[in-house]
Amino acid sequence: MTEYMIAIVGDADRWWTTMSAEERKRGYAEYGRFTEELGRRGHKITGGAELHSTQEAKRLAPGTGAVTDGPFAETAEQLGGFFVVDTEDVDDVADCCKILTGIGEGVEIRRVVHPEERAS
């Protein structure tokens, strides 16, 4: 099997700031449906997490030691969470991800680099 990261990107803070309790409840139910569908189709979730609001984030810019506290208003897309999935069919994983895009989430799927694949 090949390992992929499914990144949940977009306005992650909306879960913490603008969604009602009922909207969050429906959203979490769709996440449950997503994980069930992955398993039903033979994809194996091996890791992942939902992330807290960018209010709690810290950012370090390349080449500097300066730490900036969130939130980051200049960032259009934020990482809201991720899944790590083992699969033989990334196109089917993408099809499953339509459940998440249906509730307004952006999704990016990327193959994980293993040590033996690193550039020398």
Phi and psi in degrees as GROMACS dihedral restraints (atoms count N, CA, C in turn):
[ dihedral_restraints ]
;  ai    aj    ak    al  type     phi  dphi    fc
    3     4     5     6     1  -108.0    20    10
    4     5     6     7     1   141.4    20    10
    6     7     8     9     1   -96.7    20    10
    7     8     9    10     1   132.2    20    10
    9    10    11    12     1  -129.1    20    10
   10    11    12    13     1   151.5    20    10
   12    13    14    15     1  -105.7    20    10
   13    14    15    16     1   130.8    20    10
   15    16    17    18     1  -103.3    20    10
   16    17    18    19     1   108.1    20    10
   18    19    20    21     1   -93.6    20    10
   19    20    21    22     1   132.9    20    10
   21    22    23    24     1   -96.6    20    10
   22    23    24    25     1   112.8    20    10
   24    25    26    27     1  -124.7    20    10
   25    26    27    28     1   155.9    20    10
   27    28    29    30     1   136.5    20    10
   28    29    30    31     1  -143.2    20    10
   30    31    32    33     1   -89.4    20    10
   31    32    33    34     1    76.5    20    10
   33    34    35    36     1   -63.3    20    10
   34    35    36    37     1   -31.6    20    10
   36    37    38    39     1   -68.1    20    10
   37    38    39    40     1   -15.7    20    10
   39    40    41    42     1   -59.8    20    10
   40    41    42    43     1   -30.2    20    10
   42    43    44    45     1   -63.3    20    10
   43    44    45    46     1   -28.3    20    10
   45    46    47    48     1   -98.8    20    10
   46    47    48    49     1   -18.5    20    10
   48    49    50    51     1  -119.6    20    10
   49    50    51    52     1   -42.1    20    10
   51    52    53    54     1  -115.9    20    10
   52    53    54    55     1   -11.1    20    10
   54    55    56    57     1   -86.5    20    10
   55    56    57    58     1   139.0    20    10
   57    58    59    60     1   -74.8    20    10
   58    59    60    61     1   167.0    20    10
   60    61    62    63     1   -59.5    20    10
   61    62    63    64     1   -39.3    20    10
   63    64    65    66     1   -67.2    20    10
   64    65    66    67     1   -40.1    20    10
   66    67    68    69     1   -63.9    20    10
   67    68    69    70     1   -40.7    20    10
   69    70    71    72     1   -64.7    20    10
   70    71    72    73     1   -42.2    20    10
   72    73    74    75     1   -59.4    20    10
   73    74    75    76     1   -45.7    20    10
   75    76    77    78     1   -65.3    20    10
   76    77    78    79     1   -39.5    20    10
   78    79    80    81     1   -63.0    20    10
   79    80    81    82     1   -45.6    20    10
   81    82    83    84     1   -64.4    20    10
   82    83    84    85     1   -34.1    20    10
   84    85    86    87     1   -62.8    20    10
   85    86    87    88     1   -38.2    20    10
   87    88    89    90     1   -68.8    20    10
   88    89    90    91     1   -35.7    20    10
   90    91    92    93     1   -63.1    20    10
   91    92    93    94     1   -39.4    20    10
   93    94    95    96     1   -61.8    20    10
   94    95    96    97     1   -42.7    20    10
   96    97    98    99     1   -63.3    20    10
   97    98    99   100     1   -39.4    20    10
   99   100   101   102     1   -60.2    20    10
  100   101   102   103     1   -50.5    20    10
  102   103   104   105     1   -65.7    20    10
  103   104   105   106     1   -37.0    20    10
  105   106   107   108     1   -63.8    20    10
  106   107   108   109     1   -41.3    20    10
  108   109   110   111     1   -65.8    20    10
  109   110   111   112     1   -40.5    20    10
  111   112   113   114     1   -56.6    20    10
  112   113   114   115     1   -48.6    20    10
  114   115   116   117     1   -63.9    20    10
  115   116   117   118     1   -42.2    20    10
  117   118   119   120     1   -60.3    20    10
  118   119   120   121     1   -34.1    20    10
  120   121   122   123     1   -90.5    20    10
  121   122   123   124     1     4.9    20    10
  123   124   125   126     1    91.7    20    10
  124   125   126   127     1    10.1    20    10
  126   127   128   129     1   -89.9    20    10
  127   128   129   130     1   142.1    20    10
  129   130   131   132     1  -111.0    20    10
  130   131   132   133     1   117.4    20    10
  132   133   134   135     1   -79.0    20    10
  133   134   135   136     1   122.4    20    10
  135   136   137   138     1  -111.7    20    10
  136   137   138   139     1    -6.5    20    10
  138   139   140   141     1  -178.3    20    10
  139   140   141   142     1   178.7    20    10
  141   142   143   144     1   140.6    20    10
  142   143   144   145     1   172.4    20    10
  144   145   146   147     1  -168.1    20    10
  145   146   147   148     1   150.9    20    10
  147   148   149   150     1   -87.1    20    10
  148   149   150   151     1   141.2    20    10
  150   151   152   153     1  -105.2    20    10
  151   152   153   154     1   148.0    20    10
  153   154   155   156     1   -68.6    20    10
  154   155   156   157     1   170.1    20    10
  156   157   158   159     1   -55.4    20    10
  157   158   159   160     1   153.6    20    10
  159   160   161   162     1   -66.1    20    10
  160   161   162   163     1   -11.3    20    10
  162   163   164   165     1   -56.5    20    10
  163   164   165   166     1   -29.6    20    10
  165   166   167   168     1   -98.1    20    10
  166   167   168   169     1     1.0    20    10
  168   169   170   171     1   -79.2    20    10
  169   170   171   172     1   157.7    20    10
  171   172   173   174     1  -130.3    20    10
  172   173   174   175     1   142.4    20    10
  174   175   176   177     1  -129.7    20    10
  175   176   177   178     1   137.6    20    10
  177   178   179   180     1  -118.2    20    10
  178   179   180   181     1   122.3    20    10
  180   181   182   183     1   -75.3    20    10
  181   182   183   184     1   149.8    20    10
  183   184   185   186     1   -57.4    20    10
  184   185   186   187     1   136.9    20    10
  186   187   188   189     1    77.7    20    10
  187   188   189   190     1     5.4    20    10
  189   190   191   192     1  -128.2    20    10
  190   191   192   193     1   165.0    20    10
  192   193   194   195     1  -106.6    20    10
  193   194   195   196     1     1.8    20    10
  195   196   197   198     1   -72.5    20    10
  196   197   198   199     1   134.7    20    10
  198   199   200   201     1  -107.2    20    10
  199   200   201   202     1   129.0    20    10
  201   202   203   204     1  -111.2    20    10
  202   203   204   205     1   130.8    20    10
  204   205   206   207     1   -84.3    20    10
  205   206   207   208     1   146.3    20    10
  207   208   209   210     1   -75.4    20    10
  208   209   210   211     1   173.2    20    10
  210   211   212   213     1   -79.6    20    10
  211   212   213   214     1   167.3    20    10
  213   214   215   216     1  -117.3    20    10
  214   215   216   217     1    88.6    20    10
  216   217   218   219     1   -62.2    20    10
  217   218   219   220     1   -27.3    20    10
  219   220   221   222     1   -77.3    20    10
  220   221   222   223     1    -7.4    20    10
  222   223   224   225     1   -94.2    20    10
  223   224   225   226     1   118.5    20    10
  225   226   227   228     1   -74.9    20    10
  226   227   228   229     1   -36.7    20    10
  228   229   230   231     1  -119.6    20    10
  229   230   231   232     1   136.7    20    10
  231   232   233   234     1  -124.0    20    10
  232   233   234   235     1   151.3    20    10
  234   235   236   237     1   -82.2    20    10
  235   236   237   238     1   118.7    20    10
  237   238   239   240     1  -100.5    20    10
  238   239   240   241     1   -17.0    20    10
  240   241   242   243     1   169.3    20    10
  241   242   243   244     1  -179.7    20    10
  243   244   245   246     1  -160.0    20    10
  244   245   246   247     1   159.3    20    10
  246   247   248   249     1  -126.0    20    10
  247   248   249   250     1   148.3    20    10
  249   250   251   252     1  -113.7    20    10
  250   251   252   253     1   127.3    20    10
  252   253   254   255     1  -132.3    20    10
  253   254   255   256     1   135.4    20    10
  255   256   257   258     1   -96.4    20    10
  256   257   258   259     1   131.5    20    10
  258   259   260   261     1  -156.5    20    10
  259   260   261   262     1   159.5    20    10
  261   262   263   264     1  -104.5    20    10
  262   263   264   265     1    -3.7    20    10
  264   265   266   267     1  -139.3    20    10
  265   266   267   268     1    84.0    20    10
  267   268   269   270     1   -64.6    20    10
  268   269   270   271     1   -28.8    20    10
  270   271   272   273     1   -66.3    20    10
  271   272   273   274     1   -35.7    20    10
  273   274   275   276     1   -71.1    20    10
  274   275   276   277     1   -35.7    20    10
  276   277   278   279     1   -59.6    20    10
  277   278   279   280     1   -44.5    20    10
  279   280   281   282     1   -59.7    20    10
  280   281   282   283     1   -38.5    20    10
  282   283   284   285     1   -63.2    20    10
  283   284   285   286     1   -41.9    20    10
  285   286   287   288     1   -61.8    20    10
  286   287   288   289     1   -35.5    20    10
  288   289   290   291     1   -65.3    20    10
  289   290   291   292     1   -15.6    20    10
  291   292   293   294     1   -62.2    20    10
  292   293   294   295     1   -24.6    20    10
  294   295   296   297     1   -59.5    20    10
  295   296   297   298     1   -42.6    20    10
  297   298   299   300     1   -73.7    20    10
  298   299   300   301     1   -39.9    20    10
  300   301   302   303     1   -66.0    20    10
  301   302   303   304     1   -24.8    20    10
  303   304   305   306     1   -67.8    20    10
  304   305   306   307     1   -18.9    20    10
  306   307   308   309     1  -106.9    20    10
  307   308   309   310     1    16.2    20    10
  309   310   311   312     1    93.4    20    10
  310   311   312   313     1     8.5    20    10
  312   313   314   315     1   -87.3    20    10
  313   314   315   316     1   145.5    20    10
  315   316   317   318     1   -92.9    20    10
  316   317   318   319     1   147.8    20    10
  318   319   320   321     1  -134.0    20    10
  319   320   321   322     1   137.3    20    10
  321   322   323   324     1  -128.4    20    10
  322   323   324   325     1   129.4    20    10
  324   325   326   327     1  -112.7    20    10
  325   326   327   328     1   125.6    20    10
  327   328   329   330     1  -136.4    20    10
  328   329   330   331     1   139.1    20    10
  330   331   332   333     1   -70.8    20    10
  331   332   333   334     1   139.4    20    10
  333   334   335   336     1   -82.2    20    10
  334   335   336   337     1   137.1    20    10
  336   337   338   339     1   -84.6    20    10
  337   338   339   340     1   128.6    20    10
  339   340   341   342     1  -100.2    20    10
  340   341   342   343     1   156.9    20    10
  342   343   344   345     1   -49.3    20    10
  343   344   345   346     1   -41.0    20    10
  345   346   347   348     1   -70.3    20    10
  346   347   348   349     1   -11.8    20    10
  348   349   350   351     1   -96.5    20    10
  349   350   351   352     1    -7.4    20    10
  351   352   353   354     1   -65.3    20    10
  352   353   354   355     1   144.6    20    10
  354   355   356   357     1   -65.9    20    10
  355   356   357   358     1   141.1    20    10
